Amino acid sequence: MDPLSVLRTFMINNELDQVVESGSSINFGGRYSFENTAPTAYRSGQGKGDFYDLQTVLFYVKNQDRNYGDYLKAAKDKGLMQVKLLDRKDLVDYLTGKRETSDYIQLSAVPSSAAGDEAPAKRARIEGGVGAADGQDIEMVPAADAAAEHSALHAIIANERQLRDRNTMLSVPGRSFKRVLDLLDSVVKEEIARNTYEERQKEANRKKAEVERQKREGVAPQPSGRYQRETAPDGALQQLGAQNLGLQQVGFAAGPAAAVAQPQQAPPPPPPQAHQQQKRREHEKQLTPKSSGKPLSGTAKDLKRKSKEPQLLRNPTPIIMVPPGGSSLINMLNAPEFLTEGNYKTPQAAAAAGAKLPEGKSYHTILRKIGRAKSIKYHITDKEPTSQEDWKRVVGVFCLGKPWQFKKFPFTGASNGDLVDTFQRVSGVYLHYSDEPIDAQVKQWNVKMIKIGRHSREGDADAVRAFWTHLDGFIKAHKKGLIY
């Protein structure tokens, strides 16, 4: 039995005063007895040192309220081992019941000499005249069973190790929940499509019911086509043609008898001259929609709307620039994986993992999926564009933190370090470690600060989403003719 478990039971039950030293042994209220030097299961130095013996632990818990210097002096005077400062709180919390176990308790490694002292204690009780007659053994047996059960349970708990929890699962490098987001996005789209289909079905059923109702009531449905609707000029032309032909007026009943006698007779065709005038008027209406007072046709609306929309550039692919060389946190080696997968690697680690520079061209082509339903193409380069058309496609630049990076930029002041105009035309981004200070000069620039962990990859995905959100807002406000 571990003496530390017995001592813990006595302390939890406020029976520490019954634990006394008697010669070379320590007696626990006449129920248990252990040698002074019996090792406990608690390792010193936070589990890296030797086992504390029983008299060391007992002396400390009885003197824990004393000044630590006085405690050290008293322990030294008695020739005892001192409980180390790092172990004090954890040991006391365990012994007083604030904690069920401790990481520094190793029952399986306790020397066997600590477990063989219970039988002598029982013999001592018998020799001392403690028998069944006074009723003490009736209380000792349940207490011993409880202590043994507690010791066994304590051994199980001491060997228990929690392998995974919520935080460790979420902080695994490369962990991505994009599939979950895509699934939710597809569910939302299906819901929208289903609602749209149901609305169309309801509208179709409503129109069908209206047509059936008109048929039952004997009302002919009104034509909906532009060429089928009869306007006032059309009626006048038909009436004029009827008069020229010497026929009865079309569409006007002479009386009740005429209304009954001729409802199914088709009106005679207008004369050729009237028909040509009607076609000419219809043609003029199509050519001059504003003067007719009627709304524009669908084709005219589309043309008018398209004329106001910005025209796409000959090459509408946006360009993102990164610093040249290997001194930056991001360059041509690690930028593609970081911006598409949200997983940061240093340029050196990316090169070791097989990342290479583009062959035969000066840029990488990436497919952005973050924040988009379908992939969008971007170019990543560390070379300045050679044409004005390509400079219009530059939407973002990762800053090294040095003005010389922008000397070849064709913007006002860029060659001499004045970057006010530069960051109004291109979105600046400064990527830095979360534990390093930002240079005072960089703080004066109009750039987006994005931080990542030096060793932890938990915040990489959030950093990339912040980058794309910022870049989308900049392109929408300052760039035209690009697909993003």
N, C-alpha and C positions, 0 to 999 in steps of 0.2 A: 504493500500500500504506500502511496506517495504521501510523505508527511506534510507536503504543501497543501494537499486536498483536505487533510484533517484540520490543519491550521485555518484554512479558509472557512470550513464549516463552523469552527468555534468563533471566528471573528464575525461571521454573518449572524450567528445566534447571540452575539454580545457576551460571549463566555471567555474572552481573552484573559480575564483575570484568573481563570482556572488553569491556564497553561503556565507551569512553573518549572524552573530548572532544579534538578535534584541530583547533585553530584555530576556524573558524566552523562546523564540522560535528561530528557525533557518529558515531563508527565502532563498528559492532557486530561485533567479532572479525574484521574484514576481509571480512565477507560483505555487510554493508549499511552505508550511510552516508546520513545525513539532516542537513539544516541544523539549527543550534541552535534557530532560531526556528520550525521546522516545527510547525504546529499538530497536535495530537492530536485524537482523536474524543471526548474527555472534556470536557463542559461544566462550568464552575465553578458554585458556588452551587447545587448539587443540580439541575443541568440548566437553570438560569435565566440564567447568566452567559456569559462568553466561553469559548472553548476554551483549555485549558492548552497551552502549547507544550512541546516535547520536553525542552528543557533544564530547565524548571521541574519537570517530573515526575521527571526523572532525578536532579536535585539533591535532591529531597525523599526519594525512596526510598533514596538513599545516606546520608541524614542523618535518617532517621525515628526512630532510637534516641536522638537527642540531645534535650535539653530543648527544649520548644517555643519558649521565649523565645530560647534560643541559636540555634535554627534560623531564627527570624524575623530576628535580627540578621545572621546569616551570609548569608541570601538578600538582605537589603537591601544589604549591603556589595557583593555581586556584581551588584546591579542586576536581580535576578530577581523574577518574580512569585511570591507566596507561595501555597501550597496551603491553601485555607481549612479551618478546623477541622471544618466539617460534612462536608467531602468526604474527609477523611483516611482513615477506616476503610474506607469503600466502595471507594476507589481502591486501597488496599493489598490488600484482600481479592480484588479482581479481578486485580491484577497477580501475586499469589502463587498464583492458582489456586483459592482458597477459593470463589470464585463464578465461574460460567461467563460471566456477563454483568452489565451494570449498567444501571439505568434512565437513567443520565445520559450514556451513550455514544450519539452520533448520527453514525453514519458518513455518512449521506446529506447531512449539512450541513457536512462538513469542507471547508475551502477546498481547491481543486484543487492548490495549490502543494505540498501535502504528499505527493502521490503521484508526483512526477516525479523523484525523487532516486536511484532504484535504478540506472538506466543509468550515471550518472557514477560510482557506486560500483564497478560492474563494470569500467568503463574504468580506474579508479584501480588496480584489482587487476592488470589487464593491464600498465599502465604500470609498476607496481611490480615486475614480473618474476614475478608469480604465474601460472603456466601449467599446462597439462595434464601437463607432465612431472613435476611434483612431486606429482601426484595430488590436489591440493586441490579442483580443479573437480569431481571425481567426488563429493566430499562436499557441495560447495556446491549442486549442482543438486537433489538430493533435499531438502536443507534448505529451499531456496527454494520448491520445490513444496509442501512441507508447510506453510510459512508462508503461502503464497498460499491453500492450501486452508483453513487455519485462519481466515484473514482473511475468506474468502467465507462460511464457516460462521458466523463471528462476526457478520457483517453480517445474516445471516438471523435469528439468535437475538436480535440487538439490536432488530430490528423486530417481534419477536413480542410480542403482548400477550394476556394471559389475560382473556377477557371475562367468564366466569362460573366460579364454583366452588361447592362445596357450601354454604358459608356465605352467599354472596350469594343463592343460590336460596332458602334458608330464611328470609332476612331481608327478602324482598320484602314491602312493605306489602300487607295484605289477603290474604296467602297463608293458605289454610285447608286442613287435611287432614280436614275433617269427612266428605267423601265416602268417604275410605279407612276411617275409623272406622265409618261406616254400613255399608259393605260387609262389614267384619269382623263387625259385629253381626248382619247378616243371615245370614252363613255359620254363625255359632254357633247362631242360632235354627233354621236348617234342620237342623243336625246334631242338635239336641235333639229336634226334631219327628220326624226320621227314626228316632232311637233309640227314642222313645216308640212310634211306629208298629210298629217291629219287635218290641218287647216285647209289645204287644197281640196281634200276629199269633202270636207264640210261645205266649201264654197261650190264645188261641182254638184253636190247633192241639192244644195239650195237652189241653184239655177235650174236643175232638172225638175225639181218640184214646182218652181215658178212656171216653167213651160207647160207642165201637165195641168196646172191650175188654169192657165190661159186657154188651153185647149178645151177643158171642161166648160168654161164660161163662154166659149165662142169668141174669144178675143184673139186676133191674129198677133203673133209676136212681132215686135218692131224690129226692122233690120238694123244691124249694128255697124255695117260697113259704110265707109265714107261715100262710096259710089252708089249705094242703095238708098241712102236717106234722101228724101225729097225736100228740097229747100224751096223758099219762096220764088227765086228766079226760075227754078225748074218747073214749078207749077204754072207760072205765068207763060213760059215757053210752050208747055203742053196745051194750055188753054188757047194760046194764039194759033197754034197749029190746027187745033180742032176747028176754030172759027174759019181759018182759011180754006179748010177742006169742006166747010158747010155742014159740019156735024154738030151733034149736041155737045155742050160743054162737058169736058172730062172732069170727073170728080165732084160734080154738082148735081144733085138730084132735083128733078123738076117737081117732084111731089112724092107723096107716100107711095103711089103706084110705081113711079120710076125707081124708087129705092128698092122696091120688092122685085121689080121685073128685071133690072139690069145690075145686080151686084156682082155677077161673075163675068161680065163682058170686059175684055182687055181693052185698054185705051188705044186708039190708033197711033201709029208712030208719027212723030213730028216731021215736018218737011225737011229736006236736005239742008236748006239754008239755016233753019233754026237749030238743027243738030250740030252744024259746024260752029255756030255762035256759042252753043253750050260747051263744046269741047275746048274752044279758045278760052272761055272764061275759067274753066277748070285748070287749064294749063297756066294761066296768069296767076291763079291762086297758089299754085305750087311754087312758082318762081318768086312771088312776093308774099311770104307768109305773114310778115308783120302788118302789112296794110290790110290783110283780110280780117284781122282781129281774132283769128283762130290760133290755138297753140301750135308750136312747132311739131313736126312729125318726129318719129323716133330716130330716123337717120339724121335729120338736121340737128336734133339735140345731141346725138353722139358726136357729130362733127364739131359742134360748138364747144362741148366739154373737152374733147381731145385737143382743141386748139389752145385751151387754157392750161392743160397739163404740161409739165416740163418734159422736154424731149430727152430720151436716154442718150448717154454718151456712146460713142462708137464702141468703146469697151467699158461696160458698166460695172466691172468688178472692182470693189474697193481695195485699197492698198493700206497695209499696216506696216510701219517701219520699226525696226529694232536696232539697238546699238551694234556696231561692228566689234569684232574681237571677243575675247573671253573674260574680260574683267567685269562685265555686267551680269546681273542676276538672270537676265533673259537675253537670248540671242537666237541665231538661226538654227541652233541645234535643239533647244528645248522649247521654243515658242510654239511649234505646231501641236505638240501633245498637250501643253499647258492650256492653250486657248480652245482646243476642241474637246479634250477629255476632263479638264479641271484637275489634272494631276501634275504637280510641280516637281521637276528634277533639276538639279544644278546642271549647267552646261557640261561639266566634267562627267557627271553621272549619266547624262543623256548620251554622250559620246561613247561611254563604256557599254551602254545598253544597245548600241548599234545605230544611233541617230547619225545621219550624214547630211552634208550640204547638198543643195540641188545640183544636178549635173546638166551641163549644157544651157543653163539659164541662171538668172540672178535672183530668182524668187521661188518660194514654196507656194504651192496651191493647197489650201485647206478647205474643208467643207464644214461650215458652222451648222451645228444642230441645236445648240443651247439657245432656248428662247424662240425657236422657230419650228413650225410644223413640218417644213421640208428643208433640205440642205441648201445653204447659200454659200456661194464660192467667194473666197477672199484670197488675196495675195499677201505674203509676208516677205519682206526684203530688208537688207541692210545697206543697199545701194541707193543713192539718190536717183530719181527718175531723170531721163534725158530729154523729155519733151514736155511742153506746157500742157498737152492733153493728159499725160500721165500724172502730172502734179495735181490736176483737178481731181484725180482719183485717190490721192493720199488723204485718208480720213483720220488716222491716229499714228502717234509715235511714242514709243517707250523711251523715257529720258534716262540718260546715264547720270545726269546731275552736273554735267560740265557744259558750258556754253559753246565750246569748240565743236560739239557734236552737230551744231546747226549752221556752221559757217557756209556750207554750200547750198543752204535753203534759199530759194529765190524770193524771199519776203523782206519787207522793209526792216532794216536794223539787224537782221539775223547774222550778217557777216561780222558785226562788231559787238555781238553779245546782247543786243536789245531784242528781246523775244516777245514783246507785247503783241506785235502784229502776227508773229508766227503762230502763237497759241490761240489767236482768233480765227485762223484759217485751218489749223490742224489741231485735233484734240490731243493734248499732252497727258501722258500717264507716267507716274513715278512709282515703280515697284520696289519695295524695301522690306527687310526683315522687321518683324514686330518688336524685336528687342534692341534695335539700333536707332540712334537719333537721326532726325532728318536735317540735312544741311540747311543753314539759314538762307542761303541763296535760292535753294529749291522752294522754300516756303513762300518766297516772293513771286514765284511763277504761277501762272493760271493753269495748273495741272491737277489731275485727279490722283490723290494719294491712295495706293492700294498696298496693304500689308499682308505678308504671309509668314508662317512660322518657320523658324530656322531648322527645327527638327521635326515638329509635328505637321502632318499633312491634313489635319482635320478641317482647317479653314480654307483649303485650296479651292473647293467648289464654290464657296461663297464669294471668294475674291474674283473668280472668273465671271460669275454672274454679275457682279458689280461692274466689272470692266465692260461687258457687252451692253448692259443697261445704260451706262454713261455714254458709250460710243453711239448707240442708237439715237439717243437724244441729240447728240451733236450733229450727226448726219442729217437728221430730220430738220434741224434748224439752220444748218449752214451749207449742206451739200445737196446738189440737184443732179438728176440724171444717173443715179447709181442704184443698183439692186442690192438691198441690204436686208 
